[in-house]
């Protein structure tokens, strides 16, 4: 059963911000929102996670709506190397296995 | 972030033979590691949970006698695909976490092709 809904694909111009949406309307109070990405033929790479506050690190920002039913991953200045499948996952932090949905294929265009 | 290393990155084997894939946590100890499988144009599917010093826990539909998992130390888990068939050709990926409430780190994956 899919816990998250993401658009299958998005394009973004190089140097512009990439905003990747994710719906998680059935999220529970103890579930975090995680974002990973997978560049072609590589293992997934952790990007960021959050519970209810907005989060920022060196890779991206995570904006979570007040009702926590959706979130947006922001790559502030997309580069060609950011082309990848981006996965939004909700998970109880103590549960260590991850359930991957179909993700969003982000293509950064020159 | 923490480093998880998989070996080999690519392997081609003949039908009926066995292949071993290693997953190592290089700079931390992992009591639990996870094995995923990914077919072309599909998402990752969890195969099994590898627990150090005990038997692995397999997901429904994954044959434990075909996919042997050994987690003999806190830094090494192995997945052996026994009697491989062409339909076992896939991208196998492991992950590990340093502590319970931290993010998972993934290996670079192993591309298995059975001919």
Interface residues (C-beta under 8 A of the other chain):
Chain A: X34 X36 X38 X41 X42 X43 X44 X45 X46 X49 X87 X93 X94 X96 X97 X98 X99 X100 X101 X102 X103
Chain B: X1 X4 X6 X32 X34 X36 X43 X44 X45 X46 X49 X91 X93 X94 X95 X97 X100 X101 X103 X104 X105 X106 X107 X108 X109 X111
